[in-house]
Amino acid sequence: MTIRVLLADDQEMVRRGMRRIVDRQPDIEVVGEAADGVAALELARELRPDVALVDIRMPRMDGLELTRLLAGPAAEVPVRVVVVTTFDLDEYVYPALRHGASGFLLKRSGPVLLVEAIRAAMAGDQLISPSVTVRLLRHVTRPVPSRPAPVDPLTEREMEVAGHVAEGKTNADIASELFISPGTVKTHVAAIQRKLAVRNRVGIAVHAWEMGYAPAARR
């Protein structure tokens, strides 16, 4: 199956570079380009891409609002969003993840990570630039005791799984750590997403860091 990608960036040179990278892949194709957030939203609704690569700073509508409209809980036609930006500022990373982004990638990360981020998003997983991931999650998602608990609380095992997801571990890694099968981990992850009403592993990670489930958050 070909992964259909929408590019949203106000710099034509950047869009051209991303298109060249994407079009080299046999399983990924660019179906549309937009130079601002409003145009990107219209194209997304028209073309129904699988993944949108979204810059933060764009005219008419910025990438954070576009991410919320495309990937947030109220999205009419959900699209997996990977934020691709020059800036790894806290005020961009945290809202992007909270709005449902399936990844946060710095433009300097290179073509390999860009392609991996698209494929990860399509698989319902996430990829965050290594320079951003644990450091930023630890910094911007401090425990929030006042956060309302899920209506259907997580079990002790689900809290353990959520904590390992927050550390960026794969299902296989978690299975090895907890001495259970990868299939069981997948079942737990699906249950956690349902209980927390989040779309992907990024949403689980944000919640786990806020609530102190992640092992590193307790150190």
N, C-alpha and C positions, 0 to 999 in steps of 0.2 A: 504494500500500500504506500502510495506517495504522500508525504507530509506536506500540506499546503501552508505556505508562510506568507504573512503580511509584514511589510517593513514600514515602520513609522519613525522617521527622523527628519528634522528640518534641513539637514545638510545633504545635498545631492551626492557629494563625493563619498560620504559614509554609506549612503544607501547603495551606491554603485559597488563599493567594496564588499558589503555584505551580500549583495546579489551574486557577485562573482564567487564568493565562498560557497554560498548555498547551491548555486546552479552546478557546481562541480560534483555534488552528491547525487548518486543515482536514485535515492529514495526521498529527496526533498526538492521542492520547487517553489519559487517566488510567484505568487498569484496577484500581487498588487503592492503599490508603494504610495505612501502619503507623506506630505511635508509638514503637516500639522495634526493636532489631536482630533479636531472636528472631522477633517477629511478621513482620517484613519477610522474613526467610529463609523462613518457612513459606509466606507469600503468594507469594514468587517461585517456589517449587517447585510451588505449586498453579496459579498463573496464567500462568507462563512469559512474563513481560514481555520486550520487546525491550531496554528500557533502564530502569535503576533510578537515581533521583536520591536520593543517600544523604548524610545529615548525619553529621558525625564523632561528636559527643557525644550518645549515646542510652542509655537504660536497658537493662539486661539484656545487651546486646551492642553494643559501639560500632561506628561506621561503618567503621573500619579492618578489624576482624575480619569484618564483614559483606562488605566488598569482597573480602577474600581468599577467602571461601567462595563468592561469586557469580562472581568474575571471575578468580580465581587458577588456576594450572595444574591443580589438583586438583578444580575445580568440577564437580559432577555434571551440572548443566544450566547452562552458561555464560550469564551475563547481562552485557551491557555496563553498566558503572557509571560515573556521573558524580558525583563527590563535590561537594556544594554546602554550603559551610560559612562561618561567620563568621570562622574563624581560618585565617591563612595561615602558621602556624608550621611550621618545618622538620620537626619531629617528626611532623607530620601529612602534609605534602606528599609527602615521600620514601617513607614506608611505603605511602601510598595508590597511588602510581605503581608501586612494586615489587609490590604485590598485584594489579596488573592494571587499575587504574582507567583508563578511556578519557578522563577529563577531570578537572580540578580547578578549581572555580568558586567565587568568593566571592559571598556572598549579595547584597552591594551592587553586583554587576556589572550587574544590571538584566535586564529581560525579553528583550531582543534576544539577549544572549549566552546566556541560559538555553536558548532555543529553538535557537540555533546549536549549542550543546553537545550537545543531544539528537540533532540531525540528523548532526552530525559523528561521534558515537559509533555511530550506526546505519550510517554509511558506512564504519566501520572506521578512522576518523581520530580526531583528538583536538582538544580545545580546552581551553586552560589560561588562566586569567585573565591579562590582559596584565601586571598588577602582580606576578604570580608567576613568569611563565614563564622567561625567560633568566636573570634575577637569581637565582632560586631553584635552577634546574638547575645553574648554575655553582657555587653555594654548597654544595648538598647532594650533588652527584655529582662530587666531586674524583676524580682518577685513582686507581684501585685496582690497582696492579701485580700483586697476588697473585690477582686474579680469574682463575679457570680459563678458558683459551681454549676456544672452541667446538670440538666434535669435528670439525666440518667448517669450517675457518677461512674468514673473509671474504676475498674477493679485494680487491685494491687499489681497484678501482672501487666495490665494495660498501662499503668503508670510507668512501670519498668521499661516497657517497649517504647512508650512515648519519649522517655528520657534518652534512650539510645538513638531514636530517630533524630532528636535534637542535636546529637553529637555527630550527625552526618553519616551514621552507619547504614549499610545496606541490610536487606532482609537476611542475607546469608551471614553477615557479621553478627547481627542480633541473635540469630538462631544458634550460632556457635557460642556466643557469650552466655545465653540463657539455657543452653542444652535442650532446645526444642527444634522442631523442623521448620524450614523456611516457609512451608505452607501454613503452619500455625501462626508464624509471625505475620504473614500476609492477612490472615483472618483477623488477628488482633488489630492490625493497622486499619483495616476496613471498619472495624467496630469503633475504633477511636475516632476516625473521621466522622462517622455517623453521630456519635455522642457529642462531639465538639462542634458539629455543623461546619466543618472546614472542608475545602476542596482537595487538599493535597498534603504532602508531608511537610511542606513549609508551614502550613497552618498548625500542624501538630507540633512542630519545633518551636514556634513562637509561644504557644500555650505552655509547653513543657518548660521553657526557660522562664516564663513569667511565674509559673507555679513552683519552680524549684525542683522539678522532676529530673532534670539533666544532671548526671554525676558531677560535671564541672561546675554547675551552678551551686552545688552544695559545698564546694571547696573554698 
